[in-house]
Each structure stands twice: as structure tokens, then as C-alpha cells.
């Protein structure tokens, strides 16, 4: 596609799933880049697709649905009947990194990527954040904004709450202000 080079690590069934998946990912990429106001062309990103977590795990010792290798600018994601409806923000996060570079606050990068992924984990970040809120399972904001604690936390809880935080910042301060401060913003705990 325009922004990704899809590399299939599987069989014919994966080939059939890859085309509609690539169309969704490319559409999300166009929307994200328009939102960011990114005008310069980006290099094509290698996007490895796997038919199962087992195969991905055997190749990379990582059985998550998706993971990023920022050093090689690669995305690795499982595409099968189980994971198809559970969209990740992997492609959006890689694009955010390509446009802005690494952020000082990791929750902002992943939060922006999840915020801009309409069907993240099938229902979207707002749905999952609401469920966490109503079940009284929201960790303190300081935990979310501390890079070490953020990565030790849940790969579902922290990203959806980071997206809610990004949505709040954009709503309260505006998109332009948020994007201006995005890369260099570092929060201090008191």
C-alpha cells in the first residue's frame, strides 16, 4: 500500500485476510496523517503478518497480537479470525513515531495512536475506559504518565486510558496546541 509493505508469514488463508486488513490499515493511516497535518512523504514501513500467535511467538519470542520494532521500523501483527475484529494501534503508533520522533511521555504516543484507531480492541478506547471507570479500576494518572510504570502495566488498560487522556487534552486545549507540545511534553509527579 502507499505507507506499508505487507510481508505475509503464512499460508493461503492469511493471503485472503491480508487484502481487507491492508485496506483498513491504509485508511487509518490516511486519517491519522491528515489529523497530524503530516505533509512530507514517509518511507514505506515493513508490516509482517502472521496467521497465529504461536507462529509469531516462535519467530520473535513475542505472542502479543501486535508488536513494534522501532529499531528496524517494523510492525508485526497476527491476522486471523480471532484477532480480526480486535484492531490494534500498531500501525498508527509507528506512523506517530515516524512523523514526530520519540516522545518524552510514552503514554502520549500510544494514547494518540489508540485515540485515532476507531475500533481499537473492537469497541474503541472510550468504551473500555468507561468500563474501567464504572468498575472503579482506573490507576492513578501519575502511574500512566511515568514511562517505567506505564510499560509495566496492562497492555489493554494503560493504552485505553492514555487515549482518554489524549482526548481530554485535545478537547480542553485544542488539537494544534496538543500537537505542538506532543513530542517534548514531560509530566512531573509532585
VEXKE-826116 format. One line per 4 residues: their letters; for each residue x, y, z of C-alpha. Coordinates in pm, whole numbers, m for minus. Layout:
A> X Y Z | ...
// end
This chain:
XXXX> 0 0 0 | 106 362 m1 | 253 354 352 | 321 m14 421
XXXX> 488 m313 259 | 297 m618 382 | 504 m932 430 | 300 m1249 477
XXXX> 441 m1512 709 | 178 m1773 642 | m48 m1971 415 | m328 m1908 163
XXXX> m577 m1827 439 | m352 m1541 550 | m333 m1415 191 | m713 m1388 179
XXXX> m723 m1200 510 | m436 m967 418 | m612 m763 149 | m907 m637 359
XXXX> m672 m591 654 | m434 m381 441 | m723 m164 323 | m832 m91 682
XXXX> m475 m14 791 | m415 217 494 | m744 403 553 | m650 454 920
XXXX> m303 574 814 | m452 834 578 | m685 959 853 | m404 974 1109
XXXX> m169 1163 876 | m445 1409 785 | m519 1464 1157 | m149 1523 1225
XXXX> m116 1755 927 | 179 1546 804 | 273 1662 458 | 617 1517 391
XXXX> 635 1168 239 | 729 887 474 | 933 577 393 | 732 259 338
XXXX> 705 62 663 | 754 m318 662 | 441 m480 811 | 479 m853 889
XXXX> 155 m1050 913 | 121 m1388 1087 | m163 m1643 1092 | m128 m1721 1465
XXXX> 28 m1603 1789 | 216 m1932 1801 | 390 m1871 1470 | 468 m1511 1561
XXXX> 592 m1626 1901 | 822 m1889 1752 | 976 m1630 1521 | 1002 m1338 1767
XXXX> 951 m1474 2120 | 651 m1243 2142 | 294 m1377 2140 | 113 m1044 2169
XXXX> m136 m968 1894 | 99 m698 1766 | 438 m555 1849 | 662 m286 1708
XXXX> 1033 m295 1639 | 1121 73 1635 | 1489 m1 1569 | 1403 m166 1237
XXXX> 1085 40 1182 | 883 m283 1153 | 533 m382 1259 | 447 m744 1345
XXXX> 81 m843 1381 | m135 m1155 1390 | m429 m1152 1147 | m677 m1436 1190
XXXX> m1045 m1491 1270 | m986 m1438 1643 | m796 m1110 1613 | m957 m961 1300
XXXX> m1221 m761 1493 | m972 m657 1763 | m790 m367 1596 | m460 m264 1747
XXXX> m300 76 1713 | 36 m65 1599 | 37 99 1257 | m80 433 1397
XXXX> 184 426 1669 | 460 359 1416 | 332 644 1199 | 323 880 1500
XXXX> 685 789 1568 | 780 846 1203 | 614 1188 1193 | 723 1324 1534
XXXX> 1007 1105 1657 | 1008 956 2005 | 803 1134 2271 | 925 1204 2622
XXXX> 599 1064 2764 | 527 721 2617 | 158 733 2713 | 110 1026 2475
XXXX> 246 832 2177 | 45 519 2236 | m254 722 2356 | m262 928 2035
XXXX> m233 612 1826 | m520 443 2013 | m727 764 2010 | m700 763 1629
XXXX> m786 391 1589 | m1168 387 1558 | m1232 23 1651 | m941 m31 1887
XXXX> m996 m369 2056 | m1331 m393 1873 | m1528 m131 2069 | m1288 166 2080
XXXX> m1094 320 2367 | m1390 520 2507 | m1593 203 2561 | m1312 30 2751
XXXX> m1220 341 2952 | m1585 376 3055 | m1594 14 3168 | m1280 71 3376
XXXX> m1423 390 3526 | m1757 231 3620 | m1584 m68 3779 | m1351 163 3976
XXXX> m1039 25 3807 | m863 344 3697 | m497 357 3807 | m362 694 3924
XXXX> m269 937 3646 | 87 955 3778 | 123 583 3701 | 2 638 3347
XXXX> 244 925 3285 | 552 759 3433 | 725 576 3146 | 852 286 3361
XXXX> 518 228 3532 | 331 268 3203 | 517 m21 3041 | 481 m244 3348
XXXX> 104 m202 3337 | m167 m372 3137 | m138 m363 2757 | m515 m303 2747
XXXX> m580 m79 3049 | m297 169 3002 | m341 231 2627 | m716 297 2651
XXXX> m666 531 2946 | m379 703 2765 | m616 756 2471 | m874 906 2709
XXXX> m606 1140 2846 | m511 1246 2492 | m880 1303 2409 | m913 1519 2720
XXXX> m605 1724 2631 | m727 1779 2274 | m1076 1866 2394 | m953 2113 2659
XXXX> m656 2272 2480 | m719 2209 2111 | m553 1986 1856 | m295 2243 1744
XXXX> m172 2309 2099 | m161 1935 2174 | 37 1855 1860 | 275 2145 1926
XXXX> 355 2012 2276 | 321 1641 2197 | 683 1537 2142 | 854 1731 2421
XXXX> 587 1721 2691 | 713 1556 3009 | 492 1536 3315 | 635 1562 3665
XX> 482 1395 3966 | 458 1603 4280
// end
